[in-house]
Amino acid sequence: MAPQWLQTLFLAMILAGQGIVNGLTLNVDDEASIKDIAGKVAYNTMSYYHSNESSSDLMPGKLPGTWWEGGALFMTLMQYWHWTGDKSYNDVTQTGMLWQKGNNDYFPDNQSNYLGNDDQVFWGLAAITAAELNFPERKGDSSWVSLAQGVFNTQVPRWDTTACAGGLRWQIWPYQGGYMIKNAVSNGGLFQLAARLARYTGNQTYFDWAEKIWDWSATTPLLKQSDWTIADTTNMQANCTDHGDLQWTYNYGQYLGGAAYMYNITNGDAKWKEGIDGLLGTTFRTFFPKKYGSKTMSEISCEPNMKCDRNQDCFKGFLSSWLTNMAEIVPYTHDQIMPAILESAQGAAQQCSGGDDGTQCGRRWYQDTWDGSTSMESDMSALSVISSTMFMHKKNSQGPLTADTGGKSKSDPTAGADDGDEQPGELPDISTGDRAGAGIVTVVFVAMWGAAMTWMVYGG
C-alpha cells in the first residue's frame, strides 16, 4: 500500500482534476443558474478593472494598455444588467462611459493622437446599446443616444474617396501604420452604428449612410457577396483589390448586426434578408466547426494554437450578443441562432475553471477541460454568451427600444459635430512627401502585421 502522504497527494490531484473538468455547470433551462453563473463571471471580469479606485493612477473607463476595450467592457456590462437585472456595476459603467466621452463623441484629447476609427466606434456602439436598453442616464449629463450620434458625426466626415471610391481608413492620422488600410471592423462598425441610429431615431440620414457603407463595402473584399465572406483588411495602395483573409468573428458580427437592424427597419426587405442569410451561413460554417458539433463557437484563426491576443479574446462575446440581438429583431433566425448560443454558453461556463479561485475563464469553449488561459477578455466573452441565454426566458420582449417604443434617451443630431480637431483635414497640409512617408509606413506595417498574423496562426 502506498504511504499515507502519497494517497493524500493522489486524492488531491483527483479532486483538482475534477474541478478543472467540471468548471461552472450552467443549466440554460434555469434562470437562477444563468444568473448565478453570469454573476460569478461578471465578478471575475471586474476583478481586472481598477480604474475607479481612488488609489489608482488610471482614469475611469481606461484599462491598462488599451482604450477601446473600455467601451467593449461597459457594453458587455450593460447587456449583463439588461438580461439579469443585476445593478452591481451600473455606477462604474456610468462613470466610465461619461468620463471618456470627450466632446460628446468618444474622442478624448488624452487618447486622440493614436486612436483608430475602430477604437472610437466601439464606444459609439456601447452608447447606442445603452440607449436601446434604457440604461440609466445621469441627470444633467449627456444622453446615451447623443453620444452615439457624436461618434457618427465625427466619423462620417472621415469617409475617404482618395482611393477605393470611399470607405473609412483603419487609422485616422497619416503618421499611423494603418492609415492606408481600410478594414472591416471600422466600416462594419460605422455601418452597424448608422443602422441602429436609424432604427432608434427614425432619421433617414442614418439609414442612407448605413446603406451607403454596405453598398461600398460590397465593391471591395471587405464584403464579398459572391461567397459571403468578409476580409479583415484591404490596402488603398492596391485600390482595395487585395485582401487580408484571416477570419474573425467580430467582423461578421459587425455586418450581421447592422443588416439585422436594416431588415427590421424595412420590414424584411429582400436585400437585407439576402445579406443576413449569406453572412449567417458563412458564420456558422466558419466559426461553429463541425468537429466541435456545429453549435459551439470558436475563434478559428487563433484558438487552435492558443495564440489569441487580448483583443481577439473579446471577439466571440461580440458575435454572441449581436447574434442574440438578431434572433430578437429578425425572428426567422431565432431557431438557427439560439441553440448555438445555448451550447456555446454551456461550453464557456465549462471553461471557467481557471485561476486561483477555479472560476476564471479560458478561451476554448469546445474543450472539456480548462485550456490553461485566463484573461479579462475571455471572461468578458463568456459573460456575453452566458448572459445572452436569458433571452430564452424573457417573455414578450420588445427588443431593443426606439424613441417611439419607450426609449428615454433624447436625440441630439448635432452632437460632436463642432469639434474640427478630430478630422485629419485639420492637420497641417500634408505634402507629397508626407503621403509617400505614410505609404512607406503602411508597407512596413502591413508586412510586419502579415508576418505577425501568419506566425500567430501557423507558427509555434
C-alpha positions in Angstrom: 0.0 0.0 0.0 1.2 3.5 -0.8 2.3 5.8 2.1 -0.5 8.0 3.5 1.1 11.2 2.2 1.1 9.7 -1.3 -2.5 8.7 -1.1 -3.4 12.2 0.1 -1.5 13.8 -2.7 -3.1 11.4 -5.2 -6.6 12.3 -3.9 -5.9 16.0 -4.0 -4.8 15.6 -7.7 -8.0 13.8 -8.5 -10.2 16.5 -6.8 -8.2 19.2 -8.5 -8.7 17.4 -11.8 -12.4 17.1 -11.2 -12.6 20.9 -10.6 -10.9 21.6 -13.8 -13.1 19.2 -15.8 -16.3 20.4 -14.3 -15.8 24.2 -14.4 -19.1 26.1 -13.8 -22.1 24.0 -14.5 -24.7 26.1 -16.4 -28.3 25.0 -16.7 -29.7 27.1 -19.5 -33.2 26.0 -18.6 -33.0 27.5 -15.2 -32.9 31.3 -14.8 -31.4 31.1 -11.3 -28.5 29.0 -12.7 -27.9 31.5 -15.5 -27.9 34.5 -13.1 -25.6 32.7 -10.6 -23.0 31.7 -13.2 -23.2 35.1 -15.0 -22.7 36.8 -11.7 -19.6 34.9 -10.9 -18.2 35.6 -14.4 -19.1 39.3 -14.1 -17.3 39.5 -10.8 -14.2 37.9 -12.3 -14.3 40.2 -15.2 -14.4 43.2 -13.0 -11.6 41.9 -10.8 -9.3 43.2 -13.6 -10.8 46.7 -13.5 -9.2 49.1 -11.0 -9.7 52.5 -12.8 -12.4 53.6 -10.4 -10.3 53.1 -7.3 -9.1 56.3 -5.5 -5.6 54.9 -5.2 -5.4 54.2 -9.0 -3.1 56.2 -11.3 -5.5 55.3 -14.1 -8.8 57.1 -15.0 -12.3 55.8 -15.1 -13.0 53.9 -18.3 -9.4 53.3 -19.2 -7.9 49.8 -19.0 -4.1 49.3 -18.8 -2.6 49.1 -22.3 -5.9 49.6 -24.2 -8.6 52.3 -24.6 -11.1 50.7 -26.9 -11.7 47.7 -24.6 -13.2 50.0 -22.0 -16.2 50.7 -24.3 -16.4 47.0 -25.0 -16.4 46.2 -21.3 -19.2 48.6 -20.5 -21.3 47.4 -23.4 -20.9 43.9 -22.0 -21.9 45.0 -18.5 -24.9 46.9 -19.8 -26.1 43.8 -21.6 -25.5 41.8 -18.4 -27.6 44.2 -16.4 -30.3 44.1 -19.0 -30.6 40.3 -19.1 -30.1 39.6 -15.4 -31.2 42.7 -13.6 -28.0 42.9 -11.5 -27.2 46.6 -10.9 -23.8 45.9 -9.2 -21.8 47.5 -11.9 -24.1 50.2 -13.2 -22.4 53.1 -11.3 -18.9 52.2 -12.5 -20.3 51.8 -16.0 -22.0 55.2 -16.0 -18.8 56.8 -14.6 -16.5 55.2 -17.2 -18.8 55.9 -20.1 -19.1 59.6 -19.2 -15.5 60.1 -18.2 -14.3 59.1 -21.6 -16.9 60.9 -23.7 -14.6 63.7 -25.0 -16.6 66.3 -26.8 -19.7 64.1 -26.7 -18.1 61.9 -29.3 -15.7 59.5 -27.6 -12.6 61.2 -28.9 -11.0 62.4 -25.7 -8.0 64.6 -26.1 -5.7 62.5 -24.0 -6.2 59.5 -26.3 -6.9 61.0 -29.6 -3.3 61.0 -31.1 -3.3 57.3 -31.6 -6.9 56.2 -31.9 -8.3 54.4 -34.9 -11.8 54.6 -36.3 -12.5 51.1 -34.9 -11.5 52.2 -31.4 -13.9 55.1 -31.4 -16.8 53.2 -32.9 -16.9 50.6 -30.1 -17.7 53.4 -27.7 -20.4 54.6 -30.0 -21.9 51.0 -30.1 -21.8 50.9 -26.3 -23.7 54.2 -26.2 -26.4 53.1 -28.6 -26.7 49.9 -26.6 -27.3 52.0 -23.5 -30.0 54.0 -25.3 -31.7 50.8 -26.7 -31.7 49.2 -23.2 -32.8 52.3 -21.3 -29.6 52.0 -19.2 -29.9 54.7 -16.5 -28.6 58.2 -17.5 -27.2 60.8 -15.1 -29.3 63.8 -14.7 -27.8 66.9 -16.4 -25.2 64.8 -18.3 -25.1 63.7 -22.0 -27.7 61.3 -23.2 -26.6 58.0 -24.5 -28.1 58.4 -27.9 -26.4 61.8 -28.3 -23.0 60.2 -27.6 -23.6 57.6 -30.3 -24.6 60.4 -32.6 -21.4 62.3 -31.7 -19.4 59.3 -32.9 -21.3 59.1 -36.1 -20.9 62.9 -36.7 -17.2 62.7 -36.3 -16.7 59.5 -38.4 -18.8 60.4 -41.4 -16.5 63.4 -42.4 -13.6 60.9 -42.5 -15.3 59.0 -45.3 -12.4 58.9 -47.7 -12.6 58.9 -51.5 -9.0 59.5 -52.3 -8.8 55.7 -53.1 -11.3 52.9 -53.5 -14.1 55.4 -54.1 -15.0 55.6 -50.4 -14.7 53.9 -47.1 -13.2 54.6 -43.7 -9.5 54.2 -43.2 -8.4 52.0 -40.3 -6.3 54.7 -38.6 -7.2 58.4 -38.5 -3.8 60.2 -38.7 -1.2 60.0 -41.5 1.6 59.0 -39.2 -0.2 55.8 -38.1 0.8 52.5 -39.6 -2.8 51.6 -40.7 -3.5 54.9 -42.3 -3.5 53.4 -45.9 -5.7 50.4 -44.9 -9.4 50.2 -45.0 -10.7 47.4 -42.7 -13.9 45.5 -41.9 -14.3 46.4 -38.3 -14.1 50.2 -38.9 -16.5 50.2 -41.8 -18.7 47.4 -40.4 -18.8 49.3 -37.1 -20.0 52.5 -38.6 -22.5 50.6 -40.7 -23.9 49.0 -37.6 -23.9 52.3 -35.7 -25.8 54.1 -38.5 -28.3 51.3 -38.8 -29.0 51.3 -35.1 -29.3 55.1 -35.0 -31.7 54.9 -38.0 -33.9 52.5 -36.1 -33.8 54.4 -32.8 -34.4 57.9 -34.1 -36.2 57.3 -37.4 -33.9 59.7 -39.1 -33.4 58.9 -42.8 -29.9 60.3 -42.9 -28.6 57.4 -40.7 -30.5 54.9 -42.9 -29.0 56.3 -46.1 -25.5 56.2 -44.6 -25.9 52.6 -43.5 -27.0 51.6 -47.0 -24.1 53.6 -48.5 -21.5 51.8 -46.3 -22.9 48.4 -47.0 -23.0 49.0 -50.8 -19.5 50.4 -50.8 -18.2 47.5 -48.7 -19.6 45.2 -51.3 -17.4 46.7 -54.0 -14.3 45.6 -52.0 -13.2 42.3 -50.5 -14.5 43.6 -47.1 -17.9 42.3 -48.0 -17.6 39.7 -50.8 -21.2 38.9 -51.8 -20.2 36.2 -54.3 -19.4 33.8 -51.4 -20.4 36.0 -48.4 -17.0 36.2 -46.9 -15.5 39.2 -45.1 -11.9 40.1 -45.5 -10.2 41.7 -42.4 -8.3 44.4 -44.4 -7.7 45.8 -47.8 -5.0 48.2 -48.9 -5.6 51.6 -50.5 -2.4 51.3 -52.5 -3.9 48.3 -54.3 -7.1 50.3 -54.7 -8.8 48.0 -52.3 -8.5 44.9 -54.5 -6.2 42.9 -52.2 -7.4 41.3 -49.0 -6.2 40.1 -45.7 -8.3 36.9 -45.3 -7.9 35.9 -41.6 -11.5 35.3 -40.5 -12.6 36.9 -37.2 -16.0 36.6 -35.5 -16.4 40.3 -34.7 -16.1 41.3 -38.4 -19.1 39.1 -39.3 -20.8 40.3 -36.2 -20.5 44.0 -37.2 -22.0 43.5 -40.6 -24.6 40.9 -39.4 -25.6 43.2 -36.6 -26.2 46.2 -38.9 -28.0 44.0 -41.5 -30.4 42.8 -38.8 -31.4 46.4 -38.0 -31.9 47.3 -41.6 -34.0 44.2 -42.1 -36.1 45.2 -39.1 -36.5 48.8 -40.3 -37.6 47.8 -43.8 -39.9 45.0 -42.6 -37.9 42.3 -44.3 -36.6 43.8 -47.5 -35.1 41.1 -49.7 -31.7 42.9 -49.9 -31.2 42.6 -46.2 -32.6 39.1 -46.0 -30.1 38.0 -48.6 -27.3 39.6 -46.7 -28.3 38.0 -43.4 -28.8 34.6 -44.9 -25.4 34.8 -46.8 -23.4 36.0 -43.8 -25.1 33.8 -41.3 -24.4 30.8 -43.4 -20.7 31.6 -43.6 -20.6 32.4 -39.9 -22.0 29.0 -38.9 -19.8 27.2 -41.4 -16.7 29.0 -40.2 -17.0 29.7 -36.5 -19.1 26.8 -35.4 -17.0 23.9 -36.8 -18.5 20.5 -37.5 -15.7 18.9 -35.5 -17.0 20.7 -32.4 -20.6 19.7 -33.1 -21.6 22.7 -35.3 -23.1 24.6 -32.3 -20.0 25.7 -30.3 -18.3 29.0 -31.3 -14.6 29.1 -31.9 -12.2 31.9 -32.9 -10.7 29.6 -35.5 -7.8 31.9 -36.6 -6.1 31.8 -33.2 -7.6 29.2 -30.8 -6.2 26.0 -32.3 -2.6 27.0 -31.4 -3.7 29.2 -28.4 -2.1 32.4 -29.8 -5.1 34.7 -29.5 -4.1 38.1 -28.2 -6.2 40.1 -25.7 -8.2 41.8 -28.5 -9.1 38.5 -30.1 -10.2 37.0 -26.9 -13.0 39.6 -26.9 -14.4 38.8 -30.3 -16.7 35.9 -29.6 -18.5 37.9 -27.0 -19.5 40.5 -29.5 -20.7 37.9 -32.0 -22.7 36.2 -29.2 -24.5 39.3 -28.2 -25.1 40.6 -31.8 -26.5 37.2 -32.9 -28.8 37.1 -29.9 -29.9 40.6 -30.9 -30.6 39.3 -34.4 -32.7 36.4 -33.0 -34.8 39.1 -31.3 -35.4 41.6 -34.1 -35.2 39.1 -37.1 -37.4 36.3 -35.7 -36.9 33.9 -38.5 -33.3 33.4 -37.5 -34.2 32.5 -33.9 -34.3 28.7 -34.3 -30.9 28.7 -36.0 -29.1 31.1 -33.6 -30.3 30.3 -30.2 -29.4 26.6 -30.0 -25.8 27.6 -30.9 -25.9 30.4 -28.2 -27.1 27.9 -25.6 -24.5 25.3 -26.4 -21.7 27.9 -26.6 -22.7 29.3 -23.3 -22.5 25.9 -21.6 -19.1 25.4 -23.2 -18.0 28.8 -22.0 -19.1 28.1 -18.4 -17.3 24.8 -18.5 -14.1 26.6 -19.4 -14.5 28.9 -16.3 -12.3 26.7 -14.0 -9.0 28.5 -14.1 -7.1 31.0 -11.9 -6.6 30.9 -8.2 -10.3 30.5 -7.4 -11.0 28.0 -10.1 -13.7 30.1 -11.8 -11.8 32.3 -14.3 -12.5 31.5 -17.9 -10.4 30.0 -20.7 -11.0 30.6 -24.4 -11.7 27.2 -25.9 -15.5 26.8 -25.4 -15.4 23.4 -27.2 -12.9 21.8 -24.8 -14.0 19.7 -21.9 -11.0 20.7 -19.7 -9.8 24.1 -18.9 -7.3 25.2 -21.6 -4.9 26.9 -19.2 -5.5 30.5 -20.2 -7.2 33.3 -18.2 -7.8 36.9 -19.2 -10.3 39.7 -18.6 -11.2 39.4 -22.3 -12.0 35.7 -22.1 -14.2 36.5 -19.0 -16.0 39.2 -21.0 -16.7 36.9 -23.9 -18.0 34.2 -21.5 -20.2 36.8 -19.7 -21.7 37.9 -23.0 -22.7 34.5 -24.2 -23.9 33.3 -20.8 -26.0 36.4 -20.2 -27.5 36.1 -23.7 -29.1 32.8 -22.8 -31.5 34.8 -20.6 -33.3 35.8 -23.8 -34.9 32.3 -23.8 -36.6 33.3 -20.5 -37.8 36.8 -21.4 -41.5 36.8 -22.2 -43.0 39.4 -24.5 -39.7 41.2 -25.0 -40.0 44.4 -27.0 -36.5 44.0 -28.4 -34.1 47.0 -28.5 -36.1 50.1 -27.8 -36.5 53.1 -30.0 -37.6 56.7 -29.3 -41.1 55.6 -30.3 -41.3 52.4 -28.3 -40.2 53.5 -24.9 -36.6 54.6 -25.3 -36.0 57.5 -23.0 -32.6 58.7 -24.3 -33.0 62.0 -26.1 -31.5 62.7 -29.6 -29.1 65.5 -30.4 -28.3 65.2 -34.1 -25.6 67.9 -33.8 -23.6 66.2 -31.1 -19.8 66.2 -31.6 -20.2 68.0 -34.9 -18.4 71.2 -33.9 -15.0 69.7 -33.0 -12.8 70.0 -36.0 -9.8 68.8 -34.1 -10.9 65.3 -34.7 -10.7 65.3 -38.5 -7.4 64.6 -40.4 -8.1 67.5 -42.6 -7.5 69.8 -39.7 -3.8 68.8 -39.5 -1.2 71.0 -41.2 -1.2 70.5 -45.0 0.1 67.1 -46.0 2.8 67.2 -48.6 3.6 64.7 -51.3 6.5 63.6 -49.1 4.2 63.1 -46.2 1.9 60.9 -48.3 4.9 58.9 -49.6 6.0 58.5 -46.0 2.6 57.3 -45.0 2.8 54.8 -47.8 6.2 53.5 -46.7 5.0 53.3 -43.1 1.9 51.3 -44.3 4.0 48.9 -46.5 6.3 48.2 -43.5 3.3 48.0 -41.2 1.4 45.6 -43.5 4.5 43.4 -43.9 5.0 43.2 -40.1 1.3 42.7 -39.5 1.1 39.9 -42.0 4.2 38.2 -40.6 2.8 38.5 -37.1 -0.6 37.1 -38.1 1.0 34.3 -40.0 3.2 33.4 -37.1 0.3 33.6 -34.7 -2.0 31.3 -36.8 0.5 28.9 -38.2 3.7 29.2 -36.2 4.7 27.6 -32.9 
